[in-house]
Amino acid sequence: MDHIKKRALVVVFPMFNILDVSGPVSVLFNTTDFSVSYAAKDELTTSQENTTIKRDISLAEAKLHLSDYDILIVPGSRPNNILPLVETDQGPLSELVEFITCFASDMDQDSMRQRTILAVCMGSYFLAFAGVLDGLTATTHRLAVPGLRDVTQRYVDRTPAAKGTRVVPEDPSDLVSYLDAGQNQAGVRIITTGAMANGIDATLHFVGLCSGRSLAIEVAELIGYRWKEI
């Protein structure tokens, strides 16, 4: 019988951070347990570092098959590339925010897949704007922590019965590599990270959960990375 690979979906948007994508994807690729696909609004999407990615599937089409994926990877970018688009609910990111909301919801009770969302660095802003972080604890790049608190508070202000989000670290001088908030009410695991390279740490954590810690250690050694476990 052929080995059935787990499936990862990476969403990209104009001016995304390439390391937020390449780090997690390299980890998953080297497990040999995962196939990785890219979803985007447009056929071609260019990162802030001027790297262009061709999508495998549109956001609209991927939305019809969300239960096929084990993990959704949401990269970040600089604040000036994110906030003007999500705050106005216009432009290419509005569809992405809706897409993330759908993935985080209770779509398919019969699915055997344990779904996970991994938001790298400022990718957590998209989750916050969508309300995905409400009632949970989250982190982001240490310089962006005040901004994430502001976005989560805005969600509380406009949403009746919202619970709020605890954003860490409390002390900006502290460093948080990544944070596994556990499962939301729909049973979707939510993981957020600190800086860009911490997407590698968080992905190794995810691999340890679903494929075993020994494989995560093996992959870390293979790529020459010192895994910061939590």
C-alpha positions as CSV (number, residue, x, y, z in Angstrom):
1,M,0.0,0.0,0.0
2,D,1.3,3.4,-0.9
3,H,2.2,5.8,1.9
4,I,-0.4,8.5,2.3
5,K,1.3,11.8,2.9
6,K,-0.1,14.4,5.2
7,R,-1.0,17.7,3.4
8,A,0.1,21.2,4.1
9,L,-1.3,24.4,2.6
10,V,0.6,27.6,2.5
11,V,-1.3,30.8,1.8
12,V,0.7,33.7,0.2
13,F,-0.2,37.3,-0.4
14,P,1.6,40.3,-2.0
15,M,4.7,41.2,-0.1
16,F,4.7,38.2,2.2
17,N,7.9,37.3,4.1
18,I,9.8,34.5,2.2
19,L,11.5,33.2,5.3
20,D,8.1,32.7,7.0
21,V,7.4,30.3,4.2
22,S,10.7,28.7,3.3
23,G,11.6,27.7,6.9
24,P,8.4,25.7,7.7
25,V,8.3,24.3,4.1
26,S,11.9,23.0,4.4
27,V,11.1,21.3,7.6
28,L,8.0,19.6,6.2
29,F,9.7,18.6,3.0
30,N,12.5,16.9,4.9
31,T,10.2,14.8,6.9
32,T,9.1,13.1,3.6
33,D,5.7,12.7,5.3
34,F,4.2,15.9,3.8
35,S,3.1,17.3,0.5
36,V,3.0,21.1,0.3
37,S,0.7,23.2,-1.8
38,Y,0.5,27.0,-2.3
39,A,-2.8,28.9,-2.3
40,A,-3.2,32.5,-3.4
41,K,-5.7,35.0,-4.8
42,D,-3.5,35.5,-7.9
43,E,-1.6,33.2,-10.2
44,L,1.7,34.8,-9.3
45,T,2.6,36.4,-5.9
46,T,5.8,38.2,-5.1
47,S,7.3,38.4,-1.7
48,Q,8.8,41.5,-0.1
49,E,12.2,40.0,-0.9
50,N,11.2,39.9,-4.6
51,T,10.7,36.2,-4.8
52,T,7.7,35.1,-6.9
53,I,5.6,32.0,-6.2
54,K,3.2,30.4,-8.6
55,R,0.1,29.1,-6.8
56,D,-1.1,25.5,-7.0
57,I,-4.6,26.4,-6.2
58,S,-6.7,29.5,-5.8
59,L,-8.1,30.6,-2.5
60,A,-11.6,30.1,-3.8
61,E,-11.0,26.5,-4.9
62,A,-9.0,25.6,-1.8
63,K,-11.9,26.9,0.3
64,L,-14.0,24.0,-1.1
65,H,-11.4,21.4,0.1
66,L,-10.2,22.8,3.5
67,S,-10.8,19.5,5.3
68,D,-8.2,17.9,3.0
69,Y,-5.3,19.7,4.8
70,D,-3.6,18.9,8.0
71,I,-1.9,22.3,8.5
72,L,-2.4,25.8,7.2
73,I,0.7,28.0,7.2
74,V,0.1,31.7,7.4
75,P,3.2,33.8,6.8
76,G,3.6,37.5,7.9
77,S,5.1,40.6,6.5
78,R,6.0,44.1,7.7
79,P,3.1,46.0,9.4
80,N,2.8,48.5,6.5
81,N,2.2,45.6,4.1
82,I,-0.5,44.1,6.3
83,L,-2.5,46.6,8.2
84,P,-3.7,48.9,5.4
85,L,-5.4,46.0,3.7
86,V,-7.0,44.1,6.6
87,E,-8.1,47.3,8.4
88,T,-10.1,48.5,5.4
89,D,-11.5,45.0,4.7
90,Q,-10.6,45.7,1.1
91,G,-8.0,44.4,-1.4
92,P,-6.4,41.0,-1.8
93,L,-6.2,40.2,2.0
94,S,-9.9,40.4,2.7
95,E,-10.4,37.1,1.0
96,L,-7.5,35.6,2.9
97,V,-8.9,36.7,6.2
98,E,-12.2,35.0,5.3
99,F,-10.3,31.9,4.2
100,I,-8.4,31.6,7.5
101,T,-11.7,32.0,9.4
102,C,-13.2,29.1,7.5
103,F,-10.2,26.9,8.1
104,A,-10.4,27.6,11.8
105,S,-14.1,26.8,12.0
106,D,-15.9,23.5,12.5
107,M,-16.2,22.5,8.9
108,D,-16.3,18.7,8.8
109,Q,-17.1,16.7,11.9
110,D,-16.4,13.4,10.0
111,S,-12.9,14.4,9.0
112,M,-10.1,12.2,10.6
113,R,-7.5,15.0,10.2
114,Q,-6.4,17.0,13.1
115,R,-6.2,20.5,11.6
116,T,-3.6,23.0,12.7
117,I,-3.0,26.7,11.8
118,L,0.6,27.9,12.1
119,A,0.9,31.7,11.9
120,V,4.6,32.7,11.5
121,C,5.7,36.0,13.0
122,M,3.2,38.7,12.0
123,G,1.0,36.2,10.4
124,S,-0.7,36.2,13.8
125,Y,-2.2,39.6,12.8
126,F,-4.4,37.9,10.2
127,L,-5.7,35.4,12.8
128,A,-6.4,38.2,15.2
129,F,-8.3,40.3,12.7
130,A,-10.4,37.2,11.9
131,G,-11.1,36.5,15.5
132,V,-9.2,33.2,15.4
133,L,-7.1,34.1,18.5
134,D,-10.1,35.1,20.6
135,G,-10.1,33.2,23.9
136,L,-6.5,32.0,23.4
137,T,-2.9,33.0,24.1
138,A,-0.8,34.1,21.2
139,T,2.6,35.7,20.4
140,T,4.3,37.4,17.5
141,H,7.6,39.2,16.8
142,R,8.6,41.0,20.0
143,L,8.5,44.4,18.2
144,A,5.0,43.7,17.0
145,V,3.5,42.7,20.3
146,P,1.8,46.1,21.0
147,G,0.3,46.0,17.5
148,L,-1.1,42.5,18.0
149,R,-2.6,43.6,21.3
150,D,-4.3,46.5,19.5
151,V,-5.7,44.3,16.8
152,T,-7.1,41.7,19.3
153,Q,-8.6,44.5,21.3
154,R,-10.3,45.9,18.2
155,Y,-11.9,42.5,17.7
156,V,-13.2,42.6,21.2
157,D,-14.6,46.1,20.8
158,R,-16.6,45.2,17.7
159,T,-17.6,41.7,18.7
160,P,-20.3,41.0,21.4
161,A,-19.3,38.1,23.7
162,A,-15.7,38.1,22.6
163,K,-13.3,36.8,25.3
164,G,-10.2,38.6,24.4
165,T,-6.6,37.3,23.7
166,R,-3.6,37.2,26.0
167,V,-0.6,38.3,24.0
168,V,2.8,37.3,25.3
169,P,5.5,38.2,26.2
170,E,4.4,40.7,28.8
171,D,7.9,42.1,29.0
172,P,9.1,43.2,25.5
173,S,12.7,42.2,26.5
174,D,11.6,38.6,26.9
175,L,11.7,36.3,23.9
176,V,9.1,33.7,22.9
177,S,10.1,31.3,20.2
178,Y,6.6,29.9,19.6
179,L,3.4,29.3,21.4
180,D,1.0,26.3,21.1
181,A,-2.4,27.6,22.3
182,G,-4.0,24.1,22.0
183,Q,-7.3,23.6,20.2
184,N,-10.0,26.2,19.7
185,Q,-13.7,25.4,20.1
186,A,-13.7,23.8,16.6
187,G,-10.9,21.4,17.5
188,V,-8.3,23.3,15.4
189,R,-4.8,23.7,17.0
190,I,-3.5,27.2,16.9
191,I,0.3,27.9,16.9
192,T,1.9,31.3,16.7
193,T,5.6,32.2,16.6
194,G,8.0,35.0,17.5
195,A,10.5,36.1,14.9
196,M,10.7,34.8,11.3
197,A,13.2,31.9,12.0
198,N,11.0,30.7,14.8
199,G,8.7,29.3,12.2
200,I,11.2,26.5,11.9
201,D,11.0,25.8,15.7
202,A,7.2,25.8,15.6
203,T,7.1,23.5,12.5
204,L,9.4,21.0,14.2
205,H,7.1,21.1,17.2
206,F,4.2,20.3,14.9
207,V,6.1,17.4,13.3
208,G,6.8,16.1,16.8
209,L,3.1,16.1,17.6
210,C,1.9,14.4,14.5
211,S,4.9,12.2,13.4
212,G,6.9,11.8,16.6
213,R,9.6,13.7,18.4
214,S,12.4,11.5,17.1
215,L,11.5,12.5,13.5
216,A,11.5,16.2,14.5
217,I,15.0,15.8,16.1
218,E,16.2,14.0,13.0
219,V,15.0,16.8,10.7
220,A,16.5,19.5,12.8
221,E,19.9,17.7,12.6
222,L,19.5,17.2,8.9
223,I,19.0,20.9,8.2
224,G,21.6,21.9,10.8
225,Y,19.2,23.8,13.1
226,R,19.2,23.9,16.9
227,W,15.6,23.4,17.7
228,K,14.2,25.7,20.5
229,E,11.7,23.4,22.1
230,I,9.0,24.8,24.5
